[in-house]
């Protein structure tokens, strides 16, 4: 049966979210998570559908990708298809040929799970490796301690607070209350929570969104940020511990997060919150 490249459309996003949930498991390489689609959903369902690509054989989705940026494709691959040669060759054909419309010309990158055959084939095509990322994991089979700060789970009435902290934490962020509402209306948000922590003066100082992939599967933090004017006071550790507790309540087996390895402060924050480093990974990229 031929391998088919597809764009699911809004009506097909439920199937994509479903397979992404199924593919998440402890001990497997970190890869595109339903929470990544959930965070992208802040741009709306139509934009999310337009950014998704699927590769199927015999009606079964074997790989799903998100054009997180026009020049970056983030991939998830079914665990039993990581070394599937037909799939890997089709993926490479679709990302190396601009006429196929998956990635454009110039510098482009592919974020694929470690150990997938597509890495080897892209290397054979002259693709290099980009800067290292550090994934971290916290096991959630044991109780998570109370972070000792005021935490609020954000609903529609506090969406403006959540959005304001996001913008204050990430320079150039365009997150707004309206984008929070679009995200919260998305399918993955049914298993997600937005949290905000407050300091002793009542100021909102840090925020995180956590995404479950279902009971007994790894959840992710995407994104976590501390208000630029309130850094250096342990708020990052507190909100990260709160995120782990929220994922535990949602039934997650573990909590995952990834950050550029050069961001040593972020790595240290996650480690202080009980996360352990996993082997670094690198995107594959083609120069301009």
Phi, psi and omega in degrees: 000138183288152175278132185244129172267131182219161170241120195289334189076165183302319182293339181265359183294329180300320179294320180295314178301321181297315180289325177298322176298313184298328185278351180277125176206148180295140180091347179271160177300143176294135181209179181312129187246153176304332177294332177293320173294321180299319179291322177295334183298350177299340177272359178105160183295320181297315180295322179296313179300320181293337182267356184262140173232145177231149174238120188232153174220127180060031179084358180256129176287125179254338178210148177223140182229153177235122173282083185296329171219160181304334182252010180228121175252121177259126189247146163236143182229139178306136184307326181273005181239011182300328181246020179290114187292318180298316179297313183299318181294322179291321177301314181296318178302319185284335180263345179264346180256106182304332182292345179278347173079013177275308175231150182274196177274177181082197181287124179223160183219153176234126175256101182243154180299143179302140179088353179288143182299333181301330176300313182298317184289323176294322176298319178298333179271009176090009178284138178265189177246142183269191183297150182286146172245146178251114172274148178226151184223140171238125176291139183245020178281342176256155180303146177261131182292156176291130182290347176077021178226168177284124180239137173236135170276124188276128172245186184305325184288340178251013185300327180294327177292312178304314183293321182295318179294322178302312181295325180285339182271330185236111180300131179086000180297141177249018183291134182226171176300321180295322178289327174299317181295322177296317178298315183293340178275353183282157182303315184294339185288350175300334179243042183224163175216141169255132180239149171227137174254152181237147177273184185293340177271359178088010178277139175285119191242341182203157182211157177205150168241132179244144185231120175272149172253012180115164182300132178079011179237158180293139171254167181231156170261121182199100000254175170232135179208151177247135178309133185302332182271001185230027181276159178085014182238015178084008182291329178295316177298315184298315183290330179289319175297318178298323178296317178299318179297320180295319178294323177298318178296329179279357177096007182292146179278333181202167177242133182239149174205155177221145181214151176305135184299332179292342179276072186298330179296319179293318179301315180297322179297313181296320179296322179294337179266014174094010178272147179245140181293143171250169179303138181295156174227162180226142172289156170268136179223154174244128181293167181296000000 
